[in-house]
Amino acid sequence: MKPLEIIIDENIILRAHHQEMAPLLFELVEKNRTYFRKWLPWLDLNTKIEDTYSFITECENNSKKGNSLNLGIYYQDIFVGGLGFNVIKQSNNSAEIGYMLGKEWNGKGIITKSCKALIHYGFNNLNLNKVTIKAATKNLKSRAIPEKLGFKQEGILLDDELLYGIYLDTVIYGMLKRDWKAMPEM
């Protein structure tokens, strides 16, 4: 069976994580390790290619169970980042989006377009009722994504994430299916 693919436009395609993409993911992380370290807490758990293969196996297993959906972002056929529903709560039809993008690909609207497509997919194909996005309060670039997409800020979670010995506060943004469907097309 072919992995899930979501075509966004002539430049951007989302593809479900699969074992063959492990070298691409590992290379992107290695190239952006210092850049990603500012906001991503898992980098020390992914220091060799075998770690990436294990991560993808975990993604594939969780996807089969309906607990997550992790996708690679391809821009002009180049692997540039990842996003997905890192957590899907089937019991209440909700999911949380996470994303990362290589530094050189910032400023092209890739994450905003990718999130928009994933949200559509979640509401229309996974029967989600709510999608959330969390970002560190000081991570203004990441916070701009849900704000551009019309998410509502629901609150600030104090000391919500431990990042290399420092606790960070996070902002949680939410979008309900009914509000998403009522929004004018962006």
N, C-alpha and C positions, 0 to 999 in steps of 0.2 A: 504494500500500500504506500502511495506517495505521501510524504509529509505535508501537512497543512501549508498552504501558500495563500497570502493575501496580497493582491496586486493593488497598490495605492495609486500610482501614476506611471508614466513612462520611465521614471527614474528610480522609484522606490518599491521594493518588494519585501514582504515579511515572510520568513520561512521558519517552520517549527525546527527547534534544535534537533539535530541528528548527529550520529557519531562522525560522519565524514566531515563535518564542519569544525570539529575540535581543534585542528591546527590553526584555522582562521581565528577562532575565538581566543585561543592561547596567544597567538601573535598580536592580536589587538590589545589584549590585556598587558602583555610585555611592553609593547610600544608606548602605552599610556599609563603605565603603573604609577608614576609620580603624579600625573594629572588626576587619575581616578582615586588615589589614596586620600585626597582631601575630603571625599564624601562617601566612599564605599568601604564598608568594614570587612569584607571577605577576602581581600587581596592576599593576605598572608596564608590563606587556605588554598590558594591556587598559585603555586610556585613552580610546578612542572607539568608537562603535557598530560601525564597520567591523572593529575588532579582535574584537568578539564574534561577528560574522558569520563571520569567518575561523576562529575557535575552533570554532564549531558545525560548519562545513564539515569541519574536521579530525576532530571527533568522529564525524560521520556516516561519513566515509571509513574511519576506524579501526574503527568498529563493523561496517561491511560486510566488512572483512577479518578480523573476529573478534579484534582486538587490544585493544579496550576496549569499554565500554558505559557511556555517560554519560547520566544521567537528571535531569530537573527534578523537584523536590518541590513538589507543590501541596497546600496545606492550606486546606480549605474554598474550593476553586477559586482560591486566591491563590498565585502563585508565590513560594515562601519560601526555596528553597535548591536545592542540587544534591548528588548523590552518584553513585557509580558504581564500576565496576571500571576504574580509571584505567589499569591494565596487566593484560592477560590474557596469560599465557604458555601458549600452546597446546601447546608441546612437553612440558610437565609438568602440564597441567591445573590451573594455579593462577592466582590473581588477587589484586590488591591493591585494597582499597576506600579511596576518599577521599571526604570530605564537607565541606559548608559549609552554614551556616544563618544567615539574617539574625538580627541581634541580638534583635529584638523577638519572635522566635518560639522562643527558648530556653525550656527548662523545661516543655515540653508533651509530651515523649517522642517528638517527630517523628523525630529522627535515629535513635534506638534502634529504633523500629518500622520505619523505612525500611531500615536496615541489616539487620534481621532478615529482611525480605521479600526484599531483594537477595541475601542469603546463601542463602535457600531457593531462589530462582531460579537462582543459580549452581550449586548442588549438584544440583538436580533437572532443570534445562533446559540447562545448559551443560556438564554432566558434569565439573564441577570436583572436584578431590580436596582442594584446600587453598585457604583464603582467609586473607589477611593484612591487618592494619591497622597503619599506622605513625603515631605521633604524637610531637611534641616532648616530651621528658621533663618539661618544665615546663607543658605544656598539659594540665592536670588534667581539664578538661571533656571534651576529646577522648579522653583516655585512659579516662575513665569508660565510654565506649560499649563498647569490646571487653571491658572487665572485667565490665560488666553482662550481656553476651551470653555469658559463659563462655569467652572466648578465653584461651589460655595465653600468658603473657609468655615470649618466646623469647630475648630479649636486648636489649642497648642498643648502638646503633650510634653511635660517637663521631664528632663533626663530620660528621654524615650529610647535613645540609641547610644551604645557604647562604641566609640570610634577610637581605637588605638589608645585606650586609657583615659579618654575624655568623654564625658556624657554630653550629648547634644539634645536640645529641645527640638521637637519636630512640629510642623504644621500639618494638620490633616484637612484635606479637601474632599468633598463628596459631590457626587452627581447621581440623581435618581433617574431611572428610565423615563418617567413621565416628563421630567424637566428637560431631559436631552431631546426627546421627541418633539417637545413644544418650542425648542429653540429654532430660530431661522438658520438656514443652511449657511455655514461659514465659508 
